[in-house]
Amino acid sequence: MSDPRDIDEDAILKGLSAAELDQLESELQEMDPENAMLPAGFRQRDQTKKGPTGAYDRDALQQHLEKQALEHEDREDLVPFTGQKKGKSFVPKKEAEIPGHEQVMLEPELEEALKNASDAEMCDIAAILGMYTLMSNKQYYDALGTTGTIANTEGINSVVKPDPFKIFPDELPNPTNVEETLERIHNNDSSLTEVNLNNIKDIPIPTLKEIFEAMKGNSFVESLSIAATRSNDPVAYACAEMLQENTSLQSLNVESNFITSDGMMAVVKAMASNATLVELKIDNQRQKLGDSVEMEIAAMLENNSSILKFGYHFTQQGPRARAAMAITRNNDMSERNPSRCLWKVLGVKVVPFWG
């Protein structure tokens, strides 16, 4: 057997005829039949040997295809359709009559009243008898909540409609003047005992930090609330520094802000140096505080005897139980010790009173 490398390709090509050269060129043409992005002419070779018979005529082609379809014989059904019905026809069952001894007989007056009752009256009667499955919840509770009048104006089989939309007025904006309040805190105004900055969205972060910086030396403000002011970790760090120096603040609310676990950890650790705060609310931050912060909160409450009200929703059972026991202990101690200052929590404001 000769070596393929010794074959003279030029001599072989010279010996081929024109038809054989065309066939060889067709075989060697590179095509990609799997590539759907290419036109059909580039995906496969042109194997048409017949020349064109004329210009393209769409109507003639459509008529030819329709003629072929009509001339093609239909496939015979395996089971020919005869129209014969098989099986038994449906006959509804007759309702069973209630025996005479099982029928409920009412007094003639009641029978007459029920016969003449309207659908709305029947709906109220069904609600009073506890047949709540025959009506919607709204119809049921409306019928139970009225006396002497027909509550339902529609029948039992009426379409359930939604309750009418109640329009509530928008909450009035917080009227607190932030700049004036900051100046009064700086001046240690004795008439300023409560600072409420809740829901003021446009307070700059440096201004909030200045408020906590001014609170370090203030001795009259007893309640400070900055809920929903978009406060973040720098504000929380300033709050932590304030808690270590302030000795008059009794209630602090930083709920519904953007404080993360790092900022809240600083606030919780600062409580170790504070013995005057009675109420602390830190719930509803943008992200969860985490297990380590909750454990630190529980340890802080166990070591702090002044906090009587703490606002936070724990996610872990262990810290929740420890915090509840610590708050209960602090309240019991404040009630049993008449020689110390007791604090009575009314709503969101802490009012001091002496026992």
Summary of the structure (lengths in Angstrom):
residues: 355
radius of gyration: 44.4
end to end distance: 120.0
largest distance: 125.0
contacts: 800
relative contact order: 0.05
helix: 42%
strand: 8%
